């Protein structure tokens, strides 16, 4: 069996996942008619940059934490948030779930990070006590 490519690092996994998530969400938003209201180019650039950074980090951060430290809860929370947005869109229970996702995604990165820190501290403590469940690299 061959090993993983040398270029496969936690950083490359995170960037690839973040870019894929960004492209998918922006394509979904564009095909669903989500747009930036004002025609001022600076406002559009700031709005798209804010949403883009949040959407990118919402995938990249959990993937990095999974690949680098084997933290599972951040990716579970990020998938749950994305899944909840899709369900709201499919069922029509939220008027604008995609635009809301774009708007709050930078804030949700903080939630994902807080969950990751909590898991890391818990696993570090468990490793100190039992010698098991420590943090380790997957890639």
Secondary structure, 3 states (H helix, E strand, C coil): CCCCCCCCCHHHHHHHHHHHHHHHHHHHHHHCCCCCCCCCHHHHHHHHHHHHHHHHHHHHHHHHHHHHHCCCHHHHHHHHHHHHHHHHHHHCCCCCHHHHHHHHHHHHHHHHHHHHHHHHHHHHHHHHHHCCCCCCCCC
